[in-house]
Amino acid sequence: MNLKDALAALDADRPDALLGLRESQWLDAKKCFYKLSVPKAVEEITKDVAAFANGGGGVIVFGIGTRWEYGEEILDKIVGLDPADVNPDQIRKVLLQRIKPFVRGIRIGWSGPEDKPRVAFLHIPAQEPGQLFVVPAMTGGRSGAPPSDALAVPVRDGDLTHWLPRTEIQQLLAAGVRASTMPTPEALATLVQEAVARAAPSTEDRSASQTAGRDGNADLVDEDRAPLEGYLADVCRRAEAEACGPYVAQSVVNWRDGPPVDRSTAQPASVAVFTTAPLVVVLGDPGGGKTELLRRHRLDVCRQWRAGVRSAALPVLIPATALSEAPLEAPFFARPPAPGSHWLVLLDGLDEITNAEVRREALRDMVRWVAERRETHRLVVATRYLSKQELSDLQEAAPVCFELLQFEAGDVRELAAARLGPEQVDGLMAAIDKTDLGDLVRLPMIGAMLCELYQADSKQPLGDTRGAIYDAFIDRLMVTTPRTDTRPEHHAGKRSDVGSPVWYSPALGERVAVLGSLPPAQLRTLLAKVAVTRRRQSSPVRSVMDILLEQPLTKLPEGVRIKRWREELIACFRRSGVLQQQGGELEFAHRTYEEFLAAWTLGDPCEGGLAELRRALDSHRLRLWPWRAASGYRPVGAWGQRVWAADEGGNLSYLGFLIDRLADAATTELDKLPPSGGISGCTFLAALKRLGTYLPDDVQAQAVDKLKRHSEVGGRSLFGASIDVDAVNQLDPGSVPMAEALAALAIDDSRVDAARSLLAFAESRAEGLAALRNLARSPRLTSLQGQVTAATAMVDAYDETGLDLIVDLASDPGLDDGTRLGIAWQLTQLRRQRGLDLLNSWIDARAGDEFWFKAALTVVEIDETYGVERMKAIADDPACPALKRINAAYVVALHHDPRGAEDLLLFARDPDLEEDLRVAAVHLVARVGHPSAIAVREELAQDPNLTPRGRKSLRRLASAE
C-alpha cells in the first residue's frame, strides 16, 4: 500500500485497512492527538509536519496503537479518538505561525464508521520542488526557550524524524550564497536574516497579504506595499472586467430577531451598510445579492480614490474562508492606506466556513480585531445567517445588523429592462407568471439568471424550481465560443486568443488547448467532481486547485513546475463562469454553484441519491430539550423527541437542490415529515417551499392539511378561552387554580407558526392570512408576543390592518413599560414613521412618570439625529421636571453635541434648582469630560448654603478626578 491507497482507505471510512502497515517515510501513527496547550506538543506537531513537508509528503494517523516488532513500529489496533481533542483551526494557526514558508494543502479529516471508534488523520501533501521548511529551534537551556534567531530543519528518514545537521544547513546557505551575485558576507547576512524572519512565530506575520477577494481579485497587495495607484488600478481593471450587466440597487432594514417585513423602513444598502458603524453584519438569502453589493461598493470607492476623492474608507474584499486558515491581521493593515484615511474590510461569506467551531472562533477574532482598531478600521461581514451562539459572540462589539431585502416586482422589471430592453419586459414577466416560482424571483441572482435564460431563448419555458433554473443557467455559462475576448467572465472558450509560452512542448500545448475548449458536458462533470469532493470531506475544505491537481485530466504534467501549471489551470477554468480566480487559487464564483453541482451529482436517483437525501435530512433533525423550543410540541413528555429545524444543523440550500434533483423519487423520504410529531416537519417543508424547492404533490397536500388543522382552534381551547377567572373567583375561589390552568392551556402560539407556514403555499395563502387575523385579535388564544408575530405576518402578506393591531397592543396601559416600548420598536422595523409617530405621541402627552422619557430614549436609538433634537427640546422645556431636563441634556452631550454640555453647565449654576440636582449636573459635566468641569465644581463647593452631604459628594468627585 502506498500513500494514495492509504488516503483512499481513510476517505472511504476504512482505517482498518492500514492495520499491519509499518511506519515509513510517508506514514506515522499516534495513539493520542497532540495536546496543543503544552509547549512541547506544539513543538512536536511543528517538527512532524515540517519533516513530512521536507520529505515529499505523508499522513499522520491518530487513534491507532502500534506494536514494536523487529525494530519497527506496526500499526496494530484502532483505539479511537475523542473529537473534542482535535481543533482544526487551532492546528492550522500553530502550523501557520511556526513553519516557514507555510505548508500548503494540509488536510485534517476523520475516518471510520459512525458507530465505532474513529481515527483522525493529518495529510501533508508533497510541496513545490525546491522548498525548504524551517521551524523555530526546540526549547532548551536554562530559560526553556530557544534564542530568538535560532531555527531548525526537521526531515523525514524512513519511519523516523531527524534534525538536519548544522553542516548540511551550512551547505544550503553556502549554495544560496554562491547562487547570488552579492559579496559573500552581505549575502550570508541577508540569507540568515530572511531565514530567521520566516522561522520566528510572529502574530503579525500572517498570510492575509496573499488573500484574494471572493470574486477573483487578489485585493491585498504584498507586504512591501505596492504603490497605491497600482493597487487601485488593478482593482478597478479586474472589477470592471467581471462586473457584467446592469445593477439594480438594493435596500436594507435593521435586523433584530426575525425577518423584516417590507421596505417601508428600508435604507439604501450602498449608504447604510458602509457608513453606519465600525462593525456591520449583512444577512441575506442564498443568491440575495450580498457579494455583488460588496463588489460594487469596492469598485465605486476605488474609482473615487483614483479620481483623487479619498474621503471614503478604502475597501478590501476578503473571503471569510481565508480566516479558517489565518487570522485577519497582517502588516498590510498596520498603517492607513493614505494619511487620514481608513481601511474598510469587506468580509464575504462567513457562513461558508462550514465548521461551526471554526466559524465562531473566526467571528470572535473579528470582534477583537474591530475593538482594537475602532478609530482606523471598519469591518462589514456578509453571511446567510447567524446562530444564537454567534449573536452572543457579537454582542460585545455592538454591531449593526442589516438584512438585505429581496427585489419587489418593480425591481424585477427594472432589472429586466436594463438587461433585455423595455420591449422584452412584458414577455419575461408573462413567462415567469407561467411558472411556480412565487417569491423566488425576488432574489437578485435568480432574477439575473432568468433574464439571461430568456434572452438566450425567449421561447424556451423557464424552470419552475430553483434547481431547474440553475441547471439551465450553468449549462448556458459553459457553452463554448470561438473566442473568449467577447465574454471572458463567462465562457470556457477556446485558446486561440492566447499565445503559447516558450516553455510549452508540443504535447503540453495540445493538452492546454484541450483543457481550454472542453465540451460543456465534460467541463460540468469535472467541476461536479470537485464540488462533490469538497462536500464530502471534513473541515477545513480543500481548495479547488488541490482537487483539480488530483484529477487525471488536470494533474501536473511531468517536468512542469507546479506554479506554471496552476497558472494554466486558472487561465483555462476561470472562463467557465462557474469558477473565479482568487489570487493563485480557483474558487466557485458563488456558493450556490458548488451546492447545485454537488447535489445534482450526489442526488442521482440511480447512484445513491436517496441515501444522500437521508443524510442531509438527518442533519436538520434535533433533539427537543427545555432550552430548545419547537413549534407544536407540548412540554410534558416531549423532551428528547426529534424535531425538524430549518435554520440549524445543515444546509437548507443544498438540501433544496437535492430534492429538486430527485423530484418525485424523494417522496418516500419527504412523506415522513408531515406525520411527525408537532408541526416542525410541516414548517420545515414550508421553508423549503419558500426557497423555490420542488415538493411532490402528495407531500405538499399532507403538509398543508396538517397546518390548516393545527391553525384552527379546537373545542377544548375554545372552552378554556371562554373561562372568566374573575367570575369563577366570585362563585368558587377554590376552583380558581383549575380555571387558570385551563385558560393557560388555551394559549398556543404554534397556531401562529402554522398559519405563517400556510403563506408559503399558493393554495393556502388565503386561509393562512385569515387564521393570522383571528389569532392576532385573540388574547385568550395567543400570547402577547404571538399576537405581535401574527400581526407582523399579516403585514408581510400585505394586510395593512396588522399595523393597527400592533399599535393597539403597544397602547395597552396594562402592560409594563418595557413591553410596550418593545412592541413599538418592532413597529418601527415594519413602518418606521408609524412607529416614530406612536413614540412621539407618548412623549408629547407626557404619558406616565417615566414612560414618556423612556420613549424619547427609544427614539434616539432608532433615529439618532431626530432623537437628539427631541432631547434638546426636552432640555429647553421649562414645563418638564428638572431631572428629566438634566438627563436629556446629558443624552445630547453623550452624542457629541456641545449643546448638551452647555445646558448641563447652566443647570449646575442655576441657584433656583435643588441642591441634589445641581450636584448631579456637576457630576455629569465631569463625566462627559467638559473642560469647565473642575471650575463649576469649585464654584458650587464655595456656595455657603451647600449642605455637608453635597460637599461630600463634590469631594468624592474631586478625588476621582
N, C-alpha and C positions, 0 to 999 in steps of 0.2 A: 504494500500500500504506500502511495506517495501522498504529498501534501494535498493535491487536488482531490484524491479519493477520500482522504480524511475529512476535508471540508464538506464534501458532498454527503458523507455519512452523518456529520453533525447537523447539516441543514435539513436532512431527512429525519431528524429526531431519532437517530440510531447511534448514540455514543458507545453502545456495547460493541460496535464493530471495531473500536480502537483497542479493546482489551486484548492483551497478548503482544501488543507492539512494544518495541524498545524505544526509550527516549533517544532522540537522534538530533541531527543538525537542524531539522525542521519541526521537531516535536518535543514538547516539555509537558509534564503533568504535575499538578499540585493538589494535595488533598483539600486544602483550605485556600481562601482568597486572601490577598494582601490586606492587612489591617492598616489602612492609609492614615489613621490617626497617630500611628507610630512612625517616627522619622526613619528608622531602619527599614520599615516596609516600603516607604516611599522610595528610598534608595534602591531597594531590591527590584521593584517593578520598573524603575527607570533603567537599571542595568539590564534586566532581562529583555525589555522591548528594544532598547538600543542595540543589544547584541544580535537579536534576530534581524533588525533592520540592516546592520552591517554585514550579516551573514547570508543574505539572499531571501529572507523572509521565513515565516513559520507560524506555528499556532501553539498557544499555551492553553491547556485544558484544566479546569478547576473542578474539584469534586470527584476525582478519580484517585484512588490509592494505588501505590506502587509496591512492588516487592523487589528485593535485591537478589540477583541471580547471575553468577559468574562475572561479577564486577560490573553489571549493567542493571539499570532500573527498568522493570517491566510493568506496564500498565495492568493492574491486577483486578480491581473491583470498583464499581460505582458506589460512592458513599453519598453523593448528592451535595447540594449547596443551598443555603438559605438565600432567597432573592434579595432580602434586605441587606446582605453583606456586599452586594455589588451595586455601586453607584456609577453608571457610565459617565455622567457628566463630571464627577469628581476625578475619575480616571483620566479623562481627556484633558482636564485642566492641569493635572500633575504632569502628564507627559508633555503638554504644550509648554509648560514653564521650564522643564528641566532637560529636555532633549533638543539639541540644536544641530541642524535645522529640524523643523517639525516633521515627524514621521507621517506620511500621507496614507490614507486609505485604511486606517486601523478600524477593525470591526469587532464589536462586542456582542455576543449572542448567547442564546440558551438552546439546549438540546435535550431531548428525551421526552417520553410520553408524559402527559399531564398528571396521570395517576401514579407515577413512580418518581423516585428521586431524580432530579435533573442536574445537569452539569452546565457550567458556563465556559465559554471559550473566548480567547483573545487572539484574533487573526492579524498578523503583521505581514502585509504583502511585500513582495520584492520592490525595492525602491529604484529610483533612476540611477543608472550606472555613474560612477564617479563621486557619489555622495559619501561622506564620512560623518557619522553621527556621534557627537560628543556629549558628555554629561558632566555635571559637577563632580569633583573627586569625592570619594567616600569620606564620612566623618572620621576624625581621628585626632590624636594629640590630646593635650590637657583640656582644651576648650570643648572638645567633642564636635568641632566643626572644621571644615577644610578652609584653607586660605581663600579669599575672595577671587583670586586669579588662578585657582587650581582647576584643572579639567582632567578627564579620563576618557578612554575609548574602550568600551566593552565589545568583545567579539565572541561569536559562537564557534566552538570547536567540538564537532561531534555532538555528544549529549551534554557537554559542559560549557560553561561561560567563563571566559578568561578576560583579564585586562590586557590591552595591548601594551607591550613593554615600552619603556621610555626610549629605548634605542630606535624602535620602529616608528614611534611618534616623531622622533628627531629626523628620521629619514624622510617621512612625509613632509615635514616642514622644510627640509632641505630641498626636496623636489619642488615644492612651491616656490622657494627662493630662486632655484635655477630656472623655473619656467617664467619668472617675471624678469623684466628688464631693469629693475631697480637695483641700486647698490645693495650688497648683501646685508649690512647692518640695518639699513632702513626697511628692507623687505622683511627681514626676520621680525623686527619690532612690530611692523604692521600686521603680519600674519598672526603673531601671538595675541595682539590686541583684539583683532577680529574674532579669533577663536574664543578668547575669554568672554568677549561681549555676547557671543552667540550661546555660550555654555551657561553663563550665570542666570539663575532663575529670577527674573525681574517681573514685578507685577505690571510694569508698563510696557514690556516687550511682548505684545500680543499680535495676533495675525489679522487684526481688523483692518490694517492698512492694505491688505490684499483682498478684502471682501468686496464682492460685486453686488450691484443692485439687482433686485429680483428680475427686472425686465431686461437684463443683459448688459447693463452698463457697469463697468468697474469704477464705481463712484469715488473710491478712496485712492488718492494718489500715493506714491511711495513715501516712505518715512522721511526722505530727504526733501519733501515738499516741492514737488514740481511747480513751476510758475503758475500762479493763479489763473492768468489769462489762458494758458494752455489747458488747464483743467476745465474752465468754463466752456472753452471752445469745443473740447472733446465731449462734454456732457450734452451740449446743445446739438452737436452734429449727430450723436448717437440717438438722442431722444427724438429729434425731428425726423430721423430716418425711420424710426419704429412707431411714432405716433400717427398711425394711419387712420384716416377717416375723420369726420367731424366729431365734436364732443359736445354733449348736452350737459350743462352744469347741473349738479345735484344739490340737494339741501340736507341739512341735519337737524335733529332735535336733541335736546338734552335727554340722556338715557338714565333711567333710575332702576326700577325693579319691574321689568316687563316691557314689552314692545311699545313704541309710540303708536299713536292712532292715526293722525293725519298731519298735513303740512301747515296747518294754520299757525303753529308755534315755530315753524322752521326758520332757519337762518341759512344763508348761502354757505355751503361747505367750504368753498375756497377762502372765505373770511374767518368763519368761526373756528375751524379746525386748527388753523396755523397761527392764530394770534391770541387765543383765549387764555392759555395758562402754560406754565413750564412743562407740565405733563398732560397730554391729551390722549384719550383712547377712542378710536373709531371702530364701532362694531357694525357689521353688515352681513347680509346673506352671501352664500357662495355665488360668485358672479355679480355681486351687488355694486361693483364699481370702486372698491377700496383702493386697489392697486392703481387703477387709472387716475383716481383723484390725486394720489401721491406723485405719480409720474408727471401729470400736467402741471402741478404746482412747482415741482422741481424745474421743469422746462421754463415756465414763466419767470421764475425768480432768476435763474441763470441768465436768461435773456436780459433782464433788467440790470444785472451786475455787469454784463458785457457792455451795456449801453452807458455805464457809469452811475446808475441809480442803485445805491447799495444800502438802502435803509432797511430792507427785509433781511432776516436771518438766512444764511446760505444753507440750502438743503443738501443733505447727503442721504441717498436711498440705500438701505441695507436690508437683506433678507433676514428675518428672525432666526432662521435655521442656522445661521452662522454663529449665533450666540450659544448653541449647544456644543460648539467646538471651541469657542474662545469668547471671553467677555468683551464688552464694548470698548474698553479702554485701549488707547493706542497713542503713541507720540503724535500722530497726525492731529489729534484733538487737543493737544497740550496748550495751544495758543489760538487766538481768534484767526479766522481766515483773512481778516484785514483789520487795521486799527479801528476800534469802536464797534465792530460787527460781532455777530453771534453765529453759532452753529445751530442748525435745525436738523436733527437726526430723524429720518423717516424710517421707522422700523416696520417692515411689512410682513404679515403672515405669522403672527405669534402662534396661532393655532396649528401651524404646520410643524411645530416641534411636537412630535406625536407622543413622546414620553411625558406623562403628566408631571412627574417629579422634576425632570429636566426643565420643563416649561416653567414650573413655579420658581425654580432657582434662577432661571434667566430673568424672570419678572422681578424677583427680589433684587437681583443685580442692577436692573434698570432703575428701580425705585431708589436704591442707594446712589446710583450714578447721578440721577437728576438732583437728589437732595444736596449732593456735594457741589453741584455746579449750577445752581438755580440762576445765578446772575449772568452767566455767559453761555449756557447751553439749554436747549429745549428739546423735547422728545415727543414725537407723535407715534403711537403704536396702533397698527391696524390689525384686527383679528375678527374671526367669525363670532367668537363667544368668550365669556369669562366665567369660570367656575366660581362657586361660592368661596372656595379657598383662595382663589386668585383675587377676588374682590377684596377679601380680608387683607391680603398682602399689599394691596394698592392703597388702603385707607390712609396709611402713614403719609404718603406723598400728596394726598388730597387732589387726585386727578379730576379733570373734567371729562366726562364720558359723553360721547355723542353716538347716536345711531344714524347711519346713512340711509336716507329714505329711498325707497324704490320709486320708479317712474310712475306718474299718473298718465291717463290716456293722452292728455295733451303733450306730455313729454315724448311719448312713443311716436306720436305723429310728427313732432318736431325733429326727432332723430331720423325718422323715415324720410322726411322732406329733405333733410340735409344730405342723406346718403343716396337716396334714389331720385330725388327731384319731386316737386309738388304734384306732378301729374300721376305719379305712381302710388301716392299715399293711400288713396281710397282703395286701390286694388289690394295692397298689402293688408290693410285693416279688415277688408272683407275676407281675405284668406285666413287671417287669424281668427275671425269670428266662426269659421267653419271647424275649428279645432276645439279641443277640450283643455286648452292651455290655461284658461282662467287668469288668475293674478300672476302667473309665471312670467307673462310678457313684460311685467313691470320691472323685472330685473334688467339692468342696463346691458349686461353681457348677452342675455337671451335676445333682447331687442336688436342688438347689433348682429347677432347670428342670423336672425330671421330676415333682416334687411339684406344681408349678404346672400342668403339662400334664395330669396325672392328675386333679387337682381340677377342671379345666375340663371334661373329658370322660373319665370312667373307662373307657368302652367303646372309645375310640379306641386302637388299638395304638401303643405307643411306638416311636419310630425306633430302628433298630439301628446307626446310625452317629452320630458326633458332628455331622456336617453336617446330618443329618435332624433331630436334636434342636434345633439352632439354628434351622433353617428353620421348624419348628413354633412354637418359642418366640418368635421375633421377630414372626411373624405374630400371635401371641397378644398381644404387647406393643402392637402398633399398632392393635388393634381399637378403634374409636371408641365412646364412650359419650355419653349425653345431656348429662352434666355432668362437670366434671373434679374437683370437690371430693372425690369418693369415692376416687379413686386418682390423685392429681396426679403421683405419681412414675412412672406407667406409661403413661398413655393420652394420645394426641394430643387427643382430646376435641373438644367444640365450645366456642365462645367466648361462649356465652350467660351465663356466670357472670362475665364480665369487662366492665366498663363501658368505653365508647369515650372516649378522651381528647378534650379540647376541640379539639385541633388536627386531628382527623380531618375529612377531607372525606367526603361520602357514598360516593364511588368508592373512596377509600382504606379506609374502614371495611368495605366489601364485600370488598375484596381481603384484608384481615386476617382476616375471617370465613372466607373460603375456605381460607386457609392454616391456620387453626386447626382445620379439620374436614376435612382431606384424607382421602380414602379410603385404607385401609391399602396397597393396591397402588401407588397413586401416591406415597404417602409413602415407601414402601420403594424405589421406583425413584429418587426424588430423592436419598435418603440413599446408595443404591448408587453414584450418580454421584460423590458426594463421596468415598466410600471408594476408588473406582477412581482418581480424580484424585490423591488422596494416595498411593496405592500406586505410581503410575507416575512421580511427579515425583522430582526429585533432592532431596537433603538440603540445607537443613532443610525439614521438612514444613510445608506451608502450613496455616493454621488452617481449621477447618471453616467459620467465618463468612466468610472471604475467598472460599472456593469457592462458598458459597451466594449471595453477592452477585453472582456471575457467571452464575447460572442465570436463565433468563427468568422463571420463576415467582417468584423471590425477589430479583430485582435491585432496586436502590434506586429508589423512585419519584421522579419529577421534583418538585423543590420541597420534599422532605422531608429534614431533617437526618439524616446517616448515624447519629449517635448514637441518635436516637429510633427509627430503623428497625431498628437492631441490637437494641434492647430488645424490639421487637415480634417479631423473629425468634426471640429467646431464649424469649419467652413462648409462642410457638407450638410450637417444636420440642422444648423440653425435656420436654414432655408425652409425647413418643413413647416414652420409656423407653430408647431407643437412644442418645439424646444427653443430656448433662447440662451444666449451666451451670458455667463456670469464670470467675468474675468477670464481665467483659464479653464473654466468648467462649463458644462451644459446643464440646464435645468428646465423643467417643464414650465412653459410660459404662464400657465395658470394651474393651480392645484386641481381644479375640476377636470382638466385634460387627463392628468395622471389617474384620477379616480375613475374616470369613464373607461379608459383603456384597460385598467386592471379589472374593473367589474365586467366589462364586455368579454374579457378572456376567461376569467375565473368563473363567470356566471354562465358559461356554455352549458346548456341542458344535457348535452351528451358527454361532457367532461367534468362531472362532479359539481355542477353549478348549484344543485340543491344543498350539497354538503357545505359549500361556501356560504350560502344563504343562511343555513342554520347557525354557522359560526358567527356571522355578522349580526344576526338577530339576537343571539345569546349575549353579545357584548352590550346590548341595551336592556338587559334584564337585571334588576337589582333587588336585593332583599328589603322588605318593608320593616323598618325599625322606628321606634318613637321619634328619633331625630330626623327621619326622612319621611315626610308626608306623601301620601299617594291618594289621588282622587278616587272616590267611590268605595273606599275601604273603611269599615268600622274599626276603631281601635281594638276592641275586645276580640281576642282570638285571632287577630290577623298578623301579629308580629312574626317575621320570618318568611312570610309568603313572598313569592317573586312578583315584581311589578315591572311594567314597561316604562322606560324613561327615554324620551326623545332627545333630551339635552345633556345626557350624561352617558358615560361608558363606551360610546362608539361613535362612528362617523355616519351621521344620518344621510349625508350627501352620497357617499359611496354605496350605502345600503339602497338608496333610491335607484341608483344606476343598476345595481344588481337585479332589483325587482323588474325594472324596465327590460333588462336583457332576458330574464326568464319568462316574463309575461304570464300567461295562464299556467305555466309549469310551476309557478310559485304559489299556486292556490293551496296546495297541500299544507305548506308551512304557514301561510298567512291565515288560513282557516282557523288556526289555533288562537289567534289574538282576540277576536270578538268574544268567544265564550269564556275567556279567562276571567278570574275574579275581579270585581270592581270594574272601572271603565278605562283603566290605563291602557289596555290593548287597543281600545277604540280611539282614544285621544292620540295614541301613537300613530295609528293609521291616518288620522286627520292631519297630523304633522307631515307625514309623507305625502299626502294629497296636496297640501299647500305647496310642497316643493315641486309639484308637477310630476309625481310618480304615478305610474300605471297601477291601478288596483283592479283585480278581477271583479267582475260584476257581482258575483255571489258574495265575495268578501265585503265589498263596499255596502251591499244591501244589508248584510248582517250588522255591520258597524253602525250604519245609520239607524236601523231599527232599535238596536240596544241603546244608542244615545237618546233617541226620542223617548223611549220608555223611561230612561233614567231621569231625563229632564222634567218629566211630568211629576206632579205632586200626588202622592197616593193618599188613600183614605186615612191611614194611621197618622200621616204627617198633618193632614187637614184637621184631624181631631186634636192633635197636640197644639196646633196653631190656634185653635178656637178656644183653648182654655184661658180663662181670665183668672190669673193668680190672685188678684186683689179680691175678686168675688169669692173665690174659694176660701181665702183667709177669713172673710167675714162669716161664712157659713160653717166652716170646719177647719180651724187653724191647724189641727193635726194632719190634715191632708195636703198641706202646702208643699212639703218636700216632694211628694209623689207628683203633684201638679207641675212643679218646677222642672222635674226630671222629664216628664212627658213633653213639656213645652220646649225644653232644650233639644230633645231628640228630633223635634220637627225641623230644626235648623240644619241644613245640609248644603254646604257650598259646592259640593261636587255636581249639583244640578247646574250650576253656572258653568262649570267646566264642560259638562256635556252639551249645553246649549251653544257655547262658543265653538266647540268642535263641529257642531252641525253646520256652522257657517262655511266650513271647508268644502262641503259637498254641494254642488249646484242644486240638486233636487231637494235639499233640506234647509236651504238658507232661510226661507220664509218662516218655517217652523222654529228654527233656532232663534231668529230675531224675536218672534212672538214670545217664546219662553223667556228670553232675556228681559223683555219688557215686564213680564209678570213677576219675575224673581227680583228685579231691581226695585219694585214697588212693594215687596212683601217682607217687612222686617221680622215677621214671625216665622218665615221660612228660610231666610237668608241672613247671615251675619252682616254687620255694617261693612266690613271690607268686601264681603261677597256682593253686596249691593253696589258698591263703588265699581267693582270689577265688571259686574253685569252692565252698569250704565256706560262704562268705558267701552265695552264690547259693542254696545249699541251705536255709539259714535263711530266706532271702527267700521260698522256696517252702514254708515251714512244715515243713521237715525239721530237727528239733532236733539230730539227730546231727552236723550241721555244726559245732555249738558244741564238741562233744567233739574233733573233728578239729582245730579251731583251738587248743584247749588243748594237745593233743598236739604240735602244731607249735611252739608257744611254749615248751614244756617241753624241747625238744631241747637238751641241753647242748653239742652240737657246733656250734651256731650262735653267732655273736658277740652280745655284749650288746645292741647297738643293734637288731639284727634281732629278737631275742626280745621286747624291750620294744615294738617297733613292732607286732608281732603282738598282743601283749597290749592295746595301745592300741586296735587295731581290734576286739578282742573287747569292750572296754568300750563301743564305739559300737553293738554289737549287743545285748549284755546287760550293762548297767552293773555290776550286782552280781557277776555271774560274772567279769568282768574284774578287779574290785577284789579279789575273793577270791583269784584267782590271784596278783596282785601281793602281797597280804598274806602269802600262803604263802611267797613268796620272801623277804620281809622277816623274817618270824618265824624262818625256817630259816637266816638269815644266809648265803644262797646266794652263793658267790663272794666274793672280797675286796671288789670294788667293785660287783658286780651288785646286791646287795640294797639298797644305798643309792640306786643309780640307780632302782630300782623304787619306793623311797619318794618320790623326786623326781617320778616319773611320777604317783604317787597325788596329790601336791599339785597337779599340773597338771590332773588330772581332777576332783578334788573338793577345793577349797581348804580348806574348813572342816575336813573329816575329815583331810586330808593334814597340815595344821598340827598337829593333835592328835597324829598319829603321830610327827611330828618332835619334839614336846615329850617324848613318851615315850622316844624315842631319846636326846635330850639328857640325860634323867634316869637312863638305864640305865647303871650303873657297869660292867656286863659288856661294853659296847660300847667299841671303841677310842676313845681320847680325841679323835683328829682327827675321827672321824665325829660325836661328840657336839658338838664345836665347830661343825662345818658345819651340823648340824641346828639348833643354836641360832641360827646366822646366818640360815638359811632362815626360821625363825619370826620373827626381827626384820624381815626384808625384807617380811613380810606384815603389818607394823604391829601386831604383838602385843608389848607391853612385856616379856613374859616372856622373849623371845629375847635382848634386850639385857641383861637382868638376869643371865641364865645366862652370857653372854659375859664380863660383869664378874667373875663368880665364877671362870671359867676363867682369866682374866688374873691374878687374885690368888691362885690356888692354887699354893702353893710346891711341892707334890708333882708338879706337871706338868713336863714337859721345857721347857727354855727356849724352844725354837723354837715350841712350841705356845702358850706364854703370850704371846710376842711376836705371833704370828698372831692371837690373840684380841684383843690391843690394837688391831691394825690394823683388825679387823672392827668393833670398838666405834666406832672413828673413822669407818669407812665408813658405818655406819647413823646417824651424826650424834647419838650419845648425849651429853648434857651433861657426863657424867663422863669423857669420852674423854681430855681433857687431864690430869685428875687421876690416872687409872690409868696413863697413860703415864709421868708423872713419878714415881709410886710405883715402877714397875718399873725406871726409869732409876737410882734411888737404891740398888737392890739391889747390894751389893758383890760378889756372886757372878756378876753378869751378864758374859758374855763380850764381847770387843770387837765381835764380829760382831753380837750382839744390840743393843749400844749404837749401832752404826752404823745399824741398821735403825730404831731409835727416833728417831735424829736426822733421818733422811730423812722419817719421818712428821711430825716437828715442823716441818720446813721446808715440807712440803706443806700443813700446816695454816695 
